[in-house]
Amino acid sequence: MNTRNLSRGFAAFAALFLAWGLATSATAQPVPQRNRVVIQVSDADAAKWNLALNNARNLQTDLGAGNVDIEVVAYGPGIGMLKLDSPVANRVGEAKDAGVKIMACENTMKAQNLARADMLSGIGYVGAGVVEIMQRQQEGWAYLRP
């Protein structure tokens, strides 16, 4: 086989491969992106917390709990609602049990002289709440602030 025939064969193979790729990409279904939302709570207000937790529950109801990742990040004055004596402790527990991640800002805890022993059980911790929210947004998470 001479070089010219080899080149023609290669060109024909490449054209066939390209045509196959274009045909399959036109019919391929896009992979659905998982729903992900980060909710900021930075107010020491039980009504705001209830609204945030209602938003989380509604997202799970409408999208299906298995189809959405939800993370509530508390910092600043909002951290008080994650303390043991929180007026929304039952609601926070229900959200955790439903798969919502509840995260407390350790910077805020340090500033308020709070230890993990002062906080509700089962919550998570992040170094800085604002950084956590920023990083989640950079990863493509939707952002809510009730």
WOFENTA-V475022 format. One record per backbone hydrogen bond with DSSP energy under -0.5 kcal/mol. NH is the residue of the N-H (numbers start at 1). CO is the residue of the C=O. If there is no record, write none. Layout:
((NH | CO) (NH | CO))
This chain:
((6 | 2) (7 | 3) (8 | 4) (9 | 5) (10 | 6) (11 | 7) (12 | 8) (13 | 9) (14 | 10) (15 | 11) (16 | 12) (17 | 13) (18 | 14) (19 | 15) (20 | 16) (21 | 17) (22 | 18) (23 | 19) (24 | 20) (25 | 21) (26 | 22) (27 | 23) (28 | 24) (32 | 30) (35 | 67) (37 | 69) (38 | 142) (39 | 71) (40 | 38) (40 | 144) (41 | 73) (45 | 43) (49 | 45) (50 | 46) (51 | 47) (52 | 48) (53 | 49) (54 | 50) (55 | 51) (56 | 52) (57 | 53) (58 | 54) (59 | 55) (60 | 56) (61 | 57) (62 | 58) (63 | 59) (64 | 60) (67 | 64) (68 | 65) (69 | 35) (70 | 68) (71 | 37) (72 | 101) (73 | 39) (73 | 71) (74 | 72) (74 | 103) (75 | 41) (77 | 42) (78 | 75) (79 | 76) (80 | 77) (81 | 78) (82 | 79) (83 | 80) (84 | 118) (86 | 83) (89 | 86) (92 | 88) (93 | 89) (94 | 90) (95 | 91) (96 | 92) (97 | 93) (98 | 94) (99 | 96) (100 | 95) (101 | 70) (103 | 72) (103 | 101) (104 | 124) (105 | 74) (106 | 104) (106 | 126) (107 | 127) (109 | 105) (110 | 106) (111 | 107) (112 | 108) (113 | 110) (114 | 109) (118 | 115) (119 | 116) (120 | 82) (123 | 120) (124 | 102) (126 | 104) (132 | 128) (133 | 129) (134 | 130) (135 | 131) (136 | 132) (137 | 133) (138 | 134) (139 | 135) (140 | 137) (141 | 136) (142 | 36) (144 | 38))
